[in-house]
Structures are given as C-alpha cells and as structure tokens.
Amino acid sequence: MRIPKRKVRTALHIDQWIVEGYLHLLPGEEFASFSAGKRHRFIPVTSARIYAAADRRLIATTDLLEVNGHRVMMFYPLARDKG
C-alpha cells in the first residue's frame, strides 16, 4: 500500500556541500519531528542539486540522492517553489 507524502523543499549542509531538494514527510508529520528522527539514517532527497558550499557552484544534479543522516551538519526547509 502506498502512503501519500508531503514534499518539503529543503537544504542540507554536508561537509563542503549543500544539497537542495525534496524530503517526503508522512501525513501530519512536522519538519522538526522528521529531522530529529533521521539523524542516524539515510535520508532520501529527490530532485537533488548539489552545490559547493564555498562558492555555491553547482556540482551535480540527480533524481534521487540518499544522504547519510550522520554526516548532515544542519538542514532546514526552503521557501516553497513559485509556480
């Protein structure tokens, strides 16, 4: 059975990279509770864009990136997409 999820555009800071993309939260799940529970797991990020943190240069894009939650220094929701 497939559970519908809510997409949240997010930035994750990982070592010398910044990853921007979408996290997928369960219905009723708040961003704060999601972030507290995922620190030691792999976090799927869809429509991921990977930037160098030093100069914000785009390094790569991918449809799916599995991020090691233990390596994430911080992450936060971004403004909603326009359109």
PEPE-V168699 format. One record per backbone hydrogen bond with DSSP energy under -0.5 kcal/mol. NH is the residue of the N-H (numbers start at 1). CO is the residue of the C=O. Records with the same first field share a line. If there is no record, write none. Layout:
NH->CO ; CO
This chain:
4->2
6->25
8->23
10->21
11->76
12->19
13->74
14->12 ; 17
15->71
17->14
18->51
19->12
20->18 ; 49
21->10
22->46
23->8
25->6 ; 23
27->4
29->26
34->30
35->31
36->32
37->33
38->34
41->38
43->67
44->42
45->65
46->22
47->63
48->62
49->20
50->60
51->18 ; 49
52->57
53->16
56->52
59->50
60->50
62->48
65->45
67->43 ; 65
69->41 ; 67
71->68
72->68 ; 69
73->13
74->13
76->11
78->9
